[in-house]
Every structure is written in C-alpha cells, then in structure tokens.
C-alpha cells in the first residue's frame, strides 16, 4: 500500500501548496480574476442552454396556434397522443446519440472545437424548427432531433472543458453553478412561455410568434456560447500549455503556481495515455478510427468483471430511477398535467408551470450546500419516498375527482400543490445527487467511460418517459401517478439496500465496497511513478522540477518509449 499512500499524499500536498499560493477554494475564488470569472460564466451558459431546452416545449405544446400548425401531432384526441410524444421525446433520442458521439468529438477535434461543432448543430436544429410555420410537424420533428444531438454533446463536452481549464480552486463551484444554471434555464423557459402565450391573444387569434419566440430565443445563449468559443479558439492557439496556464492565471510563466499546475496536468495526460496503452494496446495509436472505437471498447470492458459490472448497475439503474420518478414527465407536460388536474385555462396552467421552475431552483440550493455533510444515500432515499408519496396522493385525488373538478376546485389545487412538493423533493435529492453518484463511483482510469454510460442511460430513459407519458395520461389517467409512485418507491429501496454511501470515501475504499480491491491502488501506483518521473513531487516541495522545462518533443519521445514497453 506504500505507493498508494504516497500518491494520495502527493495530491494532499499539492492541494496544500496550491492553497498557500492562491488562497482557499470556494465560490468567492471565482471572483479573484476576470478570466476565471469568464470560465464560470461559460459554464453557466452551457447549463442555461441545457435547462432552457428541457423546459421550453412544455408550454409551446399547449398554445392554440402551435396546435393548429401541428395537426394530429399536437391534439387532445386520445388516438394522437403517441404522435405528441414523438414531438417531445425525439429531442432526447437525438441527445442520446449526441452523448455517445461526444467523447469522440472531444478527443478527435479537441474540447473547444467539439463545443463549436455541437453548438453549430444546435443552432441548425433551432433554425429548422423555426420553419415549422410552413413545414408543420416535420420541421419540429427534424429540428428537435438535430437540436437534441447538439444538446447531448454539449451536456458532456462543456463540463469536461470547464473541469480541464478551470483552476482547481473553483472546479467544485463550477459544478454547483452549472447545476443551478440548468434550473435557472428551466425556470426562464416556463415564464417566457407564460408571457409569449399572450401574443395575439390566447384563443383562436393567437399569433405564430407566441411559440416561435420561445423556440427562437434558444439562439441567444447558443450564439453567445458560439462566439465565446470562437474567441477562445482565436486567442488560445499557443502550443505551450505553460503559456496558456500563465495567461489564465495572469502570472508569469516561471511562477511556482504555473509550474505546479502544469505538472499536474501533464501527469494526468501521461496517466491517460499509459492506461490506454496497458488496457487497450491495439488502440494506443490514437488515429481517428481508434479514437472513435476507444469509447465503445472501453465501455464494453466495464461489463467484463463482476466488480465493474456492479458499478455499471449502480450508474445505469440510478439514472433509470431518476427518469422514472416522472420528473421530465412534469417538465415536458406540466401545463397539460395541470389542465388535467382541473385548472380551467391554459393561462392558469402556464402560471402554475412557472411556479414549478421557481421551486425547483430554490430546492436545488440546499443540496449544493449540504450534500457532502449529509451524504448521498439519506438524501436520495428521503427524496424518493417524498416524491413517491406525492404521486400516490395525486393518484387518489384524480381517481376521486377527475370528473368533477368544477365542483371540487380545492381538490384540484391540492393536487397541483403535490406536484410542486414533488418538484421540491426532486430538486434537493435526485436532481444533483444522482449525477454525483454516477461520477464518483469509478476508478480514475475508467471514470470518463463510466460517466458516459450513466449519461447514456439517463437520455435513453428520458426519451422513453417523454414518449409514453401522453398515452399514459390519456389512457390510464391516475394510473400514471401510481406507476411513477411505485417505481420511485423501488428507487428508494434500490438506493438504500444496493447503492453504497460514497460520502468522503477514498478510491481505495470504493474498491473495497465494489469488490475490485487493487484497481485504485494500481492507478495510484502508475500515477506515483509518473509524479516522480516528471518532478511533481519536487515541485510540491518548492524544489526545481527539471521535467517541467523539457520540450514537448522530449515528452513525446518518453511517451513513445512507454508505449513500446506496453
């Protein structure tokens, strides 16, 4: 265990040394210089775009003029509900494909150019949707599929880029900010739908602008993201990573903090190359075809051992239950649901939907602050029980009063209140915590592929829920909430009895829990060897680090020798 302890000690010592040079971590560190603040804003734009796109279509679906343009694809006729499901869920199908391709794009094109391509695809999709005034449902179906590919890729590449270029002291805060930005995007989309619903009137005189404006407004954050990444591409062409770091920090290239971070980044890069060379020797030559195959081969390898397969179960089933809580059924069809619960007009339904966005945003904040203190399992379990109970109460109310809302308006508002309470339970629990679980259960060497697998499960189940919800609401009415409720109770049981508590666990302790003892140790041994080789340990002690001044050609030669040995 000595190498493992040594490697872990290097991380702790590096953290302490960085804090001595730059101060404590935390949200306030974002404000220390303009460039770091710019990265934070960049993270927020990506999250805002993702959240806005998730929420905007729920209100559009209920607008009279949009329904006129969509015909059978957006009607109240029970026979047309499957088509309505496709209008919504096809975006998630595109996002699933975009997620699977994001790793290849990020590696083959670089993170920046990957974001550039994904944002361009997103913009094309929005433009195609704007053509629905003449092309009808075909433009919405095609445009949302293309938009989904862009959203899926951005949901993976933007956080990856932020994590890699952001200074260590703000990486955790960026994750929190991005989650909050997603909730802000959802909230904004709901209230924009509420406002634009009045354009031209809320009845038969409603203007096309009522639904075109919220759809086309997606272009605003997308163009900001596009222009921002173009600026970064134009101003970030330096071949020397040290110069980029110094520029980001606003320090001289020979500053000790720049040396330290340069070596940490270099160590991680070498670690990834050697891991690929050892685990996938046939793919160590990173041609375009090998880069494309690598993600799928690496994901496939996660199913080959019992210990890794247990991690696969935790990641994919957690995401299955996150979607089958019914959260996106609420986000995608909230106005329709509120109308079914007795709210008399589309305007009032949209207003109630706007409240959903507000309570979700407010409920997310406590989790961001207290997740590391309270732990994952208690929050997920309590949240699941709370959500499931809300579903069952709604089911009872609908079963009793669905044919008499006009004379039982208080019952309708009670059901609406249960929807709001459901969203609160999701906001503090399964919203942020499910993603944390999926990210932290993997060893360093398999983490990118494990997260990709979890995200893939999320989007596919998201697609299925979006597709079947209209048919469920029309065909089995209150049975919809019973199904979501029972599945959410099962989710609580799954977390409590199967998912380990990962709060403050080291990677070695995670290995013990999942039965893969030695995986983290092997990763740490490899990293420890690299740390000594490149002089990171010397840099932490404030000594001269000769490796830091080697040219990129020398480093490449060393890597070539390492690959030959592998």
LOTIRO-915391 format. One line per field, with one value per residue (C-alpha): chain; residue in one letter; residue number from 1; x, y, z. Coordinates in nm, 3 decimals, always signed. Each point is the difference from the previous one (the first is absolute). Layout:
chain [A_...]
res [a_...]
n [NUM_...]
u [X_...]
v [Y_...]
w [Z_...]
***
This chain:
chain [A_A_A_A_A_A_A_A_A_A_A_A_A_A_A_A_A_A_A_A_A_A_A_A_A_A_A_A_A_A_A_A_A_A_A_A_A_A_A_A_A_A_A_A_A_A_A_A_A_A_A_A_A_A_A_A_A_A_A_A_A_A_A_A_A_A_A_A_A_A_A_A_A_A_A_A_A_A_A_A_A_A_A_A_A_A_A_A_A_A_A_A_A_A_A_A_A_A_A_A_A_A_A_A_A_A_A_A_A_A_A_A_A_A_A_A_A_A_A_A_A_A_A_A_A_A_A_A_A_A_A_A_A_A_A_A_A_A_A_A_A_A_A_A_A_A_A_A_A_A_A_A_A_A_A_A_A_A_A_A_A_A_A_A_A_A_A_A_A_A_A_A_A_A_A_A_A_A_A_A_A_A_A_A_A_A_A_A_A_A_A_A_A_A_A_A_A_A_A_A_A_A_A_A_A_A_A_A_A_A_A_A_A_A_A_A_A_A_A_A_A_A_A_A_A_A_A_A_A_A_A_A_A_A_A_A_A_A_A_A_A_A_A_A_A_A_A_A_A_A_A_A_A_A_A_A_A_A_A_A_A_A_A_A_A_A_A_A_A_A_A_A_A_A_A_A_A_A_A_A_A_A_A_A_A_A_A_A_A_A_A_A_A_A_A_A_A_A_A_A_A_A_A_A_A_A_A_A_A_A_A_A_A_A_A_A_A_A_A_A_A_A_A_A_A_A_A_A_A_A_A_A_A_A_A_A_A_A_A_A_A_A_A_A_A_A_A_A_A_A_A_A_A_A_A_A_A_A_A_A_A_A_A_A_A_A_A_A_A_A_A_A_A_A_A_A_A_A_A_A_A_A_A_A_A_A_A_A_A_A_A_A_A_A_A_A_A_A_A_A_A_A_A_A_A_A_A_A_A_A_A_A_A_A_A_A_A_A_A_A_A_A_A_A_A_A_A_A_A_A_A_A_A_A_A_A_A_A_A_A_A_A_A_A_A_A_A_A_A_A_A_A_A_A_A_A_A_A_A_A_A_A_A_A_A_A_A_A_A_A_A_A_A_A_A_A_A_A_A_A_A_A_A_A_A_A_A_A_A_A_A_A_A_A_A_A_A_A_A_A_A_A_A_A_A_A_A_A_A_A_A_A_A_A_A_A_A_A_A_A_A_A_A_A_A_A_A_A_A_A_A_A_A_A_A_A_A_A_A_A_A_A_A_A_A_A_A_A_A_A_A_A_A_A_A_A_A_A_A_A_A_A_A_A_A_A]
res [x_x_x_x_x_x_x_x_x_x_x_x_x_x_x_x_x_x_x_x_x_x_x_x_x_x_x_x_x_x_x_x_x_x_x_x_x_x_x_x_x_x_x_x_x_x_x_x_x_x_x_x_x_x_x_x_x_x_x_x_x_x_x_x_x_x_x_x_x_x_x_x_x_x_x_x_x_x_x_x_x_x_x_x_x_x_x_x_x_x_x_x_x_x_x_x_x_x_x_x_x_x_x_x_x_x_x_x_x_x_x_x_x_x_x_x_x_x_x_x_x_x_x_x_x_x_x_x_x_x_x_x_x_x_x_x_x_x_x_x_x_x_x_x_x_x_x_x_x_x_x_x_x_x_x_x_x_x_x_x_x_x_x_x_x_x_x_x_x_x_x_x_x_x_x_x_x_x_x_x_x_x_x_x_x_x_x_x_x_x_x_x_x_x_x_x_x_x_x_x_x_x_x_x_x_x_x_x_x_x_x_x_x_x_x_x_x_x_x_x_x_x_x_x_x_x_x_x_x_x_x_x_x_x_x_x_x_x_x_x_x_x_x_x_x_x_x_x_x_x_x_x_x_x_x_x_x_x_x_x_x_x_x_x_x_x_x_x_x_x_x_x_x_x_x_x_x_x_x_x_x_x_x_x_x_x_x_x_x_x_x_x_x_x_x_x_x_x_x_x_x_x_x_x_x_x_x_x_x_x_x_x_x_x_x_x_x_x_x_x_x_x_x_x_x_x_x_x_x_x_x_x_x_x_x_x_x_x_x_x_x_x_x_x_x_x_x_x_x_x_x_x_x_x_x_x_x_x_x_x_x_x_x_x_x_x_x_x_x_x_x_x_x_x_x_x_x_x_x_x_x_x_x_x_x_x_x_x_x_x_x_x_x_x_x_x_x_x_x_x_x_x_x_x_x_x_x_x_x_x_x_x_x_x_x_x_x_x_x_x_x_x_x_x_x_x_x_x_x_x_x_x_x_x_x_x_x_x_x_x_x_x_x_x_x_x_x_x_x_x_x_x_x_x_x_x_x_x_x_x_x_x_x_x_x_x_x_x_x_x_x_x_x_x_x_x_x_x_x_x_x_x_x_x_x_x_x_x_x_x_x_x_x_x_x_x_x_x_x_x_x_x_x_x_x_x_x_x_x_x_x_x_x_x_x_x_x_x_x_x_x_x_x_x_x_x_x_x_x_x_x_x_x_x_x_x_x_x_x_x_x_x_x_x_x_x_x_x_x_x_x_x_x_x_x_x_x_x_x_x_x_x_x_x_x_x]
n [1_2_3_4_5_6_7_8_9_10_11_12_13_14_15_16_17_18_19_20_21_22_23_24_25_26_27_28_29_30_31_32_33_34_35_36_37_38_39_40_41_42_43_44_45_46_47_48_49_50_51_52_53_54_55_56_57_58_59_60_61_62_63_64_65_66_67_68_69_70_71_72_73_74_75_76_77_78_79_80_81_82_83_84_85_86_87_88_89_90_91_92_93_94_95_96_97_98_99_100_101_102_103_104_105_106_107_108_109_110_111_112_113_114_115_116_117_118_119_120_121_122_123_124_125_126_127_128_129_130_131_132_133_134_135_136_137_138_139_140_141_142_143_144_145_146_147_148_149_150_151_152_153_154_155_156_157_158_159_160_161_162_163_164_165_166_167_168_169_170_171_172_173_174_175_176_177_178_179_180_181_182_183_184_185_186_187_188_189_190_191_192_193_194_195_196_197_198_199_200_201_202_203_204_205_206_207_208_209_210_211_212_213_214_215_216_217_218_219_220_221_222_223_224_225_226_227_228_229_230_231_232_233_234_235_236_237_238_239_240_241_242_243_244_245_246_247_248_249_250_251_252_253_254_255_256_257_258_259_260_261_262_263_264_265_266_267_268_269_270_271_272_273_274_275_276_277_278_279_280_281_282_283_284_285_286_287_288_289_290_291_292_293_294_295_296_297_298_299_300_301_302_303_304_305_306_307_308_309_310_311_312_313_314_315_316_317_318_319_320_321_322_323_324_325_326_327_328_329_330_331_332_333_334_335_336_337_338_339_340_341_342_343_344_345_346_347_348_349_350_351_352_353_354_355_356_357_358_359_360_361_362_363_364_365_366_367_368_369_370_371_372_373_374_375_376_377_378_379_380_381_382_383_384_385_386_387_388_389_390_391_392_393_394_395_396_397_398_399_400_401_402_403_404_405_406_407_408_409_410_411_412_413_414_415_416_417_418_419_420_421_422_423_424_425_426_427_428_429_430_431_432_433_434_435_436_437_438_439_440_441_442_443_444_445_446_447_448_449_450_451_452_453_454_455_456_457_458_459_460_461_462_463_464_465_466_467_468_469_470_471_472_473_474_475_476_477_478_479_480_481_482_483_484_485_486_487_488_489_490_491_492_493_494_495_496_497_498_499_500_501_502_503_504_505_506_507_508_509_510_511_512_513_514_515_516_517_518_519_520_521_522_523_524_525_526_527_528_529_530_531_532_533_534_535_536_537_538_539_540_541_542_543_544_545_546_547_548_549_550_551_552_553_554_555_556_557_558_559_560_561_562_563_564_565_566]
u [+0.000_+0.302_-0.024_-0.370_+0.060_+0.281_-0.213_-0.289_+0.247_+0.116_-0.358_-0.042_+0.335_-0.079_-0.331_+0.168_+0.271_-0.256_-0.199_+0.317_+0.062_-0.351_-0.224_-0.295_-0.244_-0.368_-0.251_+0.179_+0.310_-0.192_+0.016_+0.378_+0.075_-0.197_+0.112_-0.113_-0.329_-0.034_+0.036_-0.273_-0.229_+0.086_-0.110_-0.324_-0.080_+0.034_-0.226_-0.251_-0.028_-0.050_-0.265_-0.188_-0.025_-0.132_-0.285_-0.106_-0.206_-0.247_-0.173_+0.031_-0.193_-0.310_-0.008_-0.298_+0.189_+0.268_-0.268_-0.155_+0.332_+0.073_-0.337_-0.013_+0.344_-0.129_-0.366_-0.216_-0.127_+0.102_+0.097_+0.261_+0.190_+0.282_+0.071_+0.004_+0.251_+0.228_-0.005_+0.145_+0.215_+0.181_+0.229_+0.110_+0.066_+0.227_+0.166_+0.071_+0.183_+0.180_+0.117_+0.144_+0.188_+0.122_+0.306_+0.121_-0.061_+0.184_+0.303_+0.015_-0.080_+0.106_-0.240_-0.030_-0.071_-0.234_-0.205_+0.015_-0.143_-0.264_-0.118_-0.018_-0.210_-0.228_-0.047_-0.084_-0.262_-0.165_-0.006_-0.168_-0.264_-0.067_-0.106_-0.299_-0.227_-0.001_+0.139_-0.213_+0.082_+0.279_+0.214_-0.060_+0.087_+0.313_+0.107_-0.041_+0.195_+0.289_-0.024_+0.007_+0.328_+0.150_-0.142_+0.122_+0.353_+0.009_-0.124_+0.317_+0.267_-0.065_+0.044_+0.306_+0.152_-0.078_+0.153_+0.320_+0.061_-0.136_+0.244_-0.034_-0.137_-0.322_-0.072_-0.246_-0.173_-0.031_-0.185_-0.240_-0.042_-0.076_-0.269_-0.158_+0.024_-0.195_-0.278_+0.008_-0.032_-0.305_-0.159_+0.064_-0.149_-0.321_-0.053_+0.084_-0.266_-0.244_+0.075_+0.005_-0.326_-0.171_+0.141_-0.302_-0.232_-0.036_-0.277_-0.048_+0.163_+0.332_+0.302_+0.267_+0.244_-0.147_+0.192_+0.267_+0.146_+0.073_+0.140_+0.221_+0.117_+0.211_+0.227_+0.106_+0.200_+0.114_+0.146_+0.170_+0.151_+0.104_+0.161_+0.168_+0.159_+0.105_+0.175_+0.173_+0.111_+0.135_+0.179_+0.110_+0.225_+0.318_+0.169_+0.151_-0.240_+0.207_-0.071_-0.374_+0.005_+0.199_-0.244_-0.297_+0.156_+0.131_+0.346_+0.346_+0.087_+0.268_-0.231_-0.006_-0.378_+0.017_+0.275_-0.208_-0.319_+0.190_+0.153_-0.334_-0.162_+0.297_-0.019_-0.369_+0.067_+0.280_-0.213_-0.283_+0.238_+0.167_-0.333_-0.118_+0.329_-0.031_-0.373_-0.060_+0.337_-0.165_-0.140_+0.301_+0.077_-0.268_-0.106_-0.349_-0.139_+0.165_-0.125_-0.354_+0.024_+0.166_-0.307_-0.216_+0.272_+0.073_-0.370_-0.027_+0.289_-0.203_-0.232_+0.279_+0.069_-0.242_+0.134_-0.028_-0.338_-0.126_+0.107_-0.180_-0.318_+0.028_+0.057_-0.257_-0.276_+0.038_-0.057_-0.291_-0.172_+0.085_-0.199_-0.281_-0.069_-0.199_+0.193_+0.024_-0.363_-0.069_+0.251_-0.111_-0.375_-0.062_-0.267_-0.181_+0.019_-0.127_-0.286_-0.086_+0.002_-0.281_+0.170_-0.254_+0.211_+0.331_+0.115_-0.050_+0.171_+0.303_+0.006_+0.005_+0.276_+0.206_-0.021_+0.152_+0.312_+0.032_-0.039_+0.243_+0.264_-0.044_-0.001_+0.331_+0.195_-0.001_+0.128_+0.292_+0.090_-0.054_+0.046_+0.350_-0.112_-0.320_+0.107_-0.153_-0.213_-0.212_-0.075_-0.085_-0.214_-0.195_-0.048_-0.129_-0.246_-0.122_-0.048_-0.172_-0.238_-0.091_-0.077_-0.228_-0.188_-0.050_-0.127_-0.257_-0.121_-0.028_-0.179_-0.262_-0.052_+0.116_-0.358_-0.107_+0.279_-0.242_-0.173_+0.318_+0.246_+0.175_+0.083_+0.155_+0.217_+0.100_+0.123_+0.188_+0.163_+0.110_+0.165_+0.189_+0.102_+0.113_+0.227_+0.147_+0.084_+0.166_+0.192_+0.189_+0.050_-0.003_+0.074_+0.359_+0.073_-0.059_+0.267_+0.241_-0.039_+0.059_+0.314_+0.176_-0.036_+0.255_+0.378_+0.203_+0.083_-0.364_-0.181_-0.058_-0.154_-0.208_-0.146_-0.075_-0.184_-0.205_-0.086_-0.104_-0.241_-0.136_-0.078_-0.146_-0.239_-0.074_-0.103_-0.225_-0.174_-0.059_-0.142_-0.246_-0.124_-0.273_-0.146_+0.016_-0.173_-0.278_-0.035_+0.045_-0.033_+0.065_+0.177_+0.287_+0.074_-0.033_+0.262_+0.240_-0.063_+0.065_+0.314_+0.126_-0.057_+0.205_+0.267_+0.013_+0.041_+0.270_+0.202_-0.040_+0.079_+0.235_+0.174_+0.292_+0.048_+0.281_+0.034_+0.369_+0.113_+0.347_+0.038_+0.157_-0.302_-0.227_+0.188_-0.063_-0.372_-0.035_+0.232_+0.275_+0.280_+0.319_-0.148_+0.043_+0.335_+0.124_-0.118_+0.177_+0.319_+0.003_-0.068_+0.266_+0.258_-0.099_+0.011_+0.358_+0.097_-0.113_+0.111_-0.341_+0.107_+0.300_-0.222_-0.228_+0.300_+0.095_+0.303_+0.111_-0.210_+0.216_-0.275_-0.213_+0.252_+0.036_-0.125_-0.313_+0.221_+0.186_-0.330_-0.132_+0.316_-0.047_-0.360_+0.104_+0.245_-0.274_-0.239_+0.265_+0.046_-0.376]
v [+0.000_+0.228_+0.127_+0.066_+0.197_+0.191_+0.093_+0.108_+0.201_+0.177_+0.115_+0.129_+0.175_+0.153_+0.129_+0.155_+0.157_+0.149_+0.145_+0.157_+0.163_+0.102_-0.008_-0.219_-0.161_+0.085_+0.216_+0.324_-0.126_+0.042_+0.379_+0.012_+0.077_+0.078_-0.304_-0.242_+0.189_-0.034_-0.377_-0.002_+0.194_-0.242_-0.291_+0.181_+0.062_-0.371_-0.089_+0.275_-0.125_-0.358_+0.098_+0.236_-0.267_-0.250_+0.226_+0.213_-0.255_-0.073_+0.336_+0.004_-0.328_+0.159_+0.320_+0.016_+0.125_-0.268_-0.269_+0.132_-0.034_-0.349_-0.157_-0.363_+0.033_+0.233_-0.054_-0.106_-0.304_-0.316_-0.173_+0.271_-0.012_-0.223_+0.256_+0.271_-0.209_-0.010_+0.380_+0.018_-0.310_+0.012_+0.265_-0.253_-0.261_+0.248_+0.087_-0.369_-0.024_+0.330_-0.131_-0.314_+0.207_+0.267_-0.191_-0.050_+0.365_+0.123_-0.218_+0.027_+0.371_+0.129_+0.124_+0.348_-0.114_-0.268_+0.272_+0.204_-0.288_-0.092_+0.361_+0.034_-0.317_+0.138_+0.330_-0.185_-0.200_+0.316_+0.157_-0.313_+0.020_+0.363_-0.121_-0.180_+0.292_-0.144_-0.355_-0.098_-0.296_-0.127_+0.306_-0.039_-0.371_+0.047_+0.318_-0.140_-0.314_+0.215_+0.233_-0.303_-0.120_+0.338_+0.007_-0.353_+0.080_+0.331_-0.165_-0.212_+0.218_+0.334_-0.144_-0.191_+0.318_+0.201_-0.264_-0.002_+0.372_+0.132_+0.055_-0.275_+0.235_+0.066_-0.337_-0.108_+0.336_-0.025_-0.331_+0.162_+0.309_-0.210_-0.198_+0.325_+0.140_-0.301_+0.072_+0.370_-0.096_-0.215_+0.276_+0.268_-0.220_-0.052_+0.371_+0.093_-0.248_+0.164_+0.346_-0.080_-0.192_+0.343_+0.107_+0.048_-0.124_-0.337_-0.135_-0.050_+0.337_-0.100_+0.095_-0.239_+0.212_-0.142_-0.324_+0.113_+0.250_-0.252_-0.249_+0.258_+0.156_-0.314_+0.156_+0.278_-0.210_-0.229_+0.294_+0.131_-0.345_-0.017_+0.346_-0.072_-0.322_+0.171_+0.263_-0.270_-0.178_+0.325_+0.101_-0.344_-0.133_-0.011_-0.338_+0.036_-0.111_+0.195_+0.323_-0.075_-0.063_+0.315_+0.199_-0.146_+0.078_+0.340_-0.109_-0.030_-0.328_-0.080_+0.052_-0.293_-0.041_-0.027_-0.262_-0.201_+0.000_-0.070_-0.311_-0.119_+0.031_-0.174_-0.283_-0.055_+0.004_-0.256_-0.212_-0.016_-0.096_-0.274_-0.135_-0.030_-0.162_-0.256_-0.078_+0.043_-0.055_-0.033_+0.354_+0.180_+0.161_+0.269_+0.020_+0.133_-0.352_-0.121_+0.308_-0.074_-0.365_+0.070_+0.129_-0.296_-0.257_+0.159_+0.004_-0.364_-0.089_+0.122_-0.301_-0.261_-0.016_-0.045_+0.302_+0.235_-0.142_+0.088_+0.359_-0.018_-0.109_+0.287_+0.262_-0.115_-0.106_+0.321_+0.195_-0.230_+0.082_+0.371_+0.021_-0.231_+0.222_+0.183_+0.325_+0.054_-0.101_+0.304_+0.227_-0.098_-0.013_+0.219_+0.226_-0.307_-0.168_+0.309_+0.027_-0.365_+0.087_+0.248_+0.334_+0.156_+0.194_-0.041_+0.331_-0.124_-0.330_+0.188_+0.212_-0.312_-0.136_+0.314_-0.074_-0.344_+0.172_+0.224_-0.273_-0.230_+0.273_+0.080_-0.368_-0.067_+0.254_-0.189_-0.316_+0.186_+0.130_-0.312_-0.308_-0.072_+0.031_-0.206_-0.269_-0.135_-0.294_+0.185_+0.287_-0.232_-0.229_+0.276_+0.181_-0.316_-0.077_+0.360_-0.003_-0.339_+0.108_+0.312_-0.219_-0.228_+0.295_+0.152_-0.337_-0.020_+0.356_-0.056_-0.334_+0.166_+0.333_-0.016_+0.021_+0.277_+0.260_+0.289_-0.084_-0.112_+0.277_-0.030_-0.361_+0.112_+0.257_-0.261_-0.221_+0.296_+0.064_-0.366_+0.049_+0.301_-0.202_-0.284_+0.241_+0.126_-0.357_-0.060_+0.330_-0.073_-0.373_-0.187_+0.307_+0.062_-0.312_-0.258_+0.163_+0.018_-0.375_-0.079_+0.215_-0.114_-0.380_-0.063_-0.045_+0.274_-0.218_-0.078_+0.313_+0.169_-0.317_-0.069_+0.350_-0.031_-0.327_+0.161_+0.300_-0.237_-0.178_+0.338_+0.120_-0.331_-0.024_+0.371_-0.081_-0.289_+0.206_+0.288_-0.238_-0.193_+0.274_+0.146_-0.347_-0.076_+0.325_-0.061_-0.378_-0.076_+0.351_-0.040_-0.331_+0.212_+0.135_-0.346_-0.139_+0.290_-0.027_-0.374_+0.026_+0.284_-0.208_-0.272_+0.262_+0.080_-0.371_-0.038_+0.288_-0.109_-0.369_-0.006_+0.334_+0.058_+0.329_+0.175_+0.311_+0.070_-0.344_-0.033_-0.186_-0.293_-0.018_+0.012_-0.302_-0.193_+0.074_-0.105_-0.300_+0.122_+0.028_+0.113_+0.198_+0.337_-0.114_-0.087_+0.339_+0.175_-0.201_+0.102_+0.362_-0.008_-0.120_+0.282_+0.261_-0.095_-0.024_+0.350_+0.167_+0.079_-0.107_+0.232_+0.287_-0.049_+0.033_+0.319_-0.159_+0.032_-0.224_-0.081_-0.187_+0.313_+0.164_-0.285_+0.064_-0.165_-0.208_-0.150_-0.082_-0.162_-0.211_-0.117_-0.092_-0.191_-0.204_-0.070_-0.117_-0.229_-0.163_-0.048]
w [+0.000_+0.016_-0.359_+0.045_+0.316_-0.166_-0.300_+0.220_+0.206_-0.315_-0.068_+0.356_-0.009_-0.340_+0.136_+0.304_-0.217_-0.239_+0.289_+0.137_-0.337_-0.101_+0.308_+0.099_-0.241_-0.024_-0.187_+0.090_-0.180_-0.327_+0.045_+0.048_-0.364_-0.312_-0.198_+0.268_+0.021_-0.379_+0.028_+0.265_-0.234_-0.278_+0.223_+0.080_-0.368_-0.075_+0.294_-0.084_-0.359_+0.118_+0.255_-0.231_-0.266_+0.255_+0.109_-0.293_-0.193_+0.281_-0.043_-0.379_-0.024_+0.153_-0.211_-0.234_-0.303_+0.037_+0.025_-0.323_-0.181_+0.135_-0.081_+0.119_+0.162_+0.272_+0.071_+0.291_-0.192_+0.194_-0.324_-0.072_+0.329_-0.131_-0.270_+0.268_+0.192_-0.302_-0.030_+0.351_+0.035_-0.333_+0.151_+0.266_-0.269_-0.177_+0.332_+0.066_-0.334_+0.069_+0.338_-0.156_-0.260_+0.242_+0.121_-0.356_-0.088_+0.309_-0.069_-0.379_-0.033_+0.346_+0.268_-0.149_-0.356_+0.133_+0.172_-0.322_-0.205_+0.260_+0.032_-0.379_-0.021_+0.273_-0.189_-0.323_+0.190_+0.136_-0.347_-0.140_+0.277_-0.091_-0.346_+0.154_-0.097_-0.351_+0.040_+0.300_+0.221_-0.228_+0.079_+0.375_-0.007_-0.211_+0.175_+0.351_-0.092_-0.132_+0.301_+0.228_-0.153_+0.080_+0.355_+0.074_-0.116_+0.188_+0.320_-0.003_-0.164_+0.175_+0.354_-0.125_-0.140_+0.312_+0.227_-0.204_-0.045_+0.330_+0.287_+0.264_+0.266_-0.197_-0.162_+0.268_-0.011_-0.378_+0.036_+0.248_-0.220_-0.305_+0.185_+0.116_-0.354_-0.132_+0.251_-0.092_-0.369_+0.076_+0.206_-0.266_-0.273_+0.200_+0.060_-0.360_-0.112_+0.240_-0.140_-0.371_+0.031_-0.002_-0.341_-0.224_+0.272_+0.169_-0.223_-0.373_-0.080_+0.158_-0.211_-0.130_+0.198_+0.323_-0.056_-0.247_+0.249_+0.279_-0.253_-0.172_+0.328_+0.042_-0.261_+0.240_+0.253_-0.284_-0.194_+0.315_+0.052_-0.366_+0.001_+0.332_-0.125_-0.326_+0.212_+0.202_-0.317_-0.143_+0.322_+0.119_-0.275_+0.203_-0.027_+0.344_+0.273_+0.252_-0.187_+0.000_+0.377_+0.064_-0.212_+0.188_+0.336_-0.098_+0.121_-0.151_-0.169_+0.257_+0.299_+0.243_-0.020_-0.381_+0.035_+0.245_-0.206_-0.322_+0.155_+0.140_-0.344_-0.161_+0.251_-0.078_-0.375_+0.027_+0.234_-0.256_-0.282_+0.201_+0.120_-0.360_-0.101_+0.280_-0.016_-0.374_-0.174_-0.342_+0.034_+0.146_-0.336_+0.016_-0.363_-0.074_-0.036_+0.321_+0.185_-0.122_+0.107_+0.334_+0.185_-0.104_+0.067_+0.339_+0.092_-0.105_+0.231_+0.299_-0.041_+0.014_+0.375_+0.288_+0.190_-0.298_-0.094_+0.348_-0.068_-0.336_+0.180_+0.249_-0.272_-0.257_+0.242_+0.202_-0.322_-0.088_+0.328_-0.030_-0.323_+0.115_+0.299_-0.267_+0.026_-0.374_-0.047_+0.222_-0.176_-0.352_+0.057_+0.308_-0.158_-0.135_+0.341_+0.180_-0.247_+0.072_+0.371_-0.047_-0.073_-0.230_-0.249_-0.180_+0.150_+0.356_-0.089_-0.135_+0.315_+0.218_-0.223_+0.066_+0.373_-0.073_-0.136_+0.306_+0.262_-0.182_-0.006_+0.370_+0.100_-0.177_+0.206_+0.337_-0.166_-0.153_+0.347_+0.213_-0.220_+0.129_+0.362_-0.010_-0.246_-0.320_+0.120_+0.259_-0.240_-0.291_+0.216_+0.172_-0.331_-0.171_+0.281_-0.009_-0.379_+0.000_+0.273_-0.198_-0.303_+0.201_+0.154_-0.348_-0.126_+0.282_-0.065_-0.378_+0.048_+0.222_-0.176_-0.363_-0.127_+0.237_+0.013_-0.043_+0.328_+0.179_-0.091_+0.336_-0.080_-0.329_+0.174_+0.258_-0.284_-0.151_+0.339_+0.007_-0.341_+0.139_+0.309_-0.228_-0.188_+0.330_+0.103_-0.337_+0.009_+0.321_-0.060_-0.330_-0.213_+0.115_+0.208_-0.273_-0.218_+0.295_+0.063_-0.368_-0.011_+0.317_+0.006_-0.276_+0.021_-0.168_-0.301_-0.086_+0.120_-0.341_-0.143_+0.310_+0.000_-0.372_+0.066_+0.279_-0.220_-0.278_+0.239_+0.107_-0.351_-0.120_+0.297_-0.047_-0.358_+0.108_+0.271_-0.240_-0.259_+0.219_+0.236_-0.230_-0.059_+0.373_+0.099_-0.253_+0.030_+0.370_+0.152_+0.375_-0.069_-0.140_+0.347_+0.158_-0.241_+0.062_+0.374_+0.023_-0.214_+0.219_+0.315_-0.171_-0.068_+0.372_+0.081_-0.268_+0.143_+0.361_-0.046_-0.301_-0.053_+0.241_+0.182_-0.187_+0.217_+0.070_-0.116_-0.149_-0.328_+0.188_+0.232_-0.303_-0.137_+0.321_-0.015_-0.364_+0.030_-0.234_+0.256_-0.166_-0.290_+0.168_+0.141_-0.349_-0.125_+0.288_-0.056_-0.364_+0.095_+0.273_-0.252_-0.236_+0.278_+0.082_-0.364_-0.095_+0.323_+0.149_+0.349_-0.023_-0.111_+0.299_+0.230_-0.182_-0.163_-0.361_-0.230_-0.303_-0.182_-0.010_-0.231_-0.245_-0.348_-0.133_-0.233_+0.297_+0.171_-0.317_-0.029_+0.358_-0.070_-0.313_+0.207_+0.256_-0.271_-0.146_+0.341_+0.031]
***
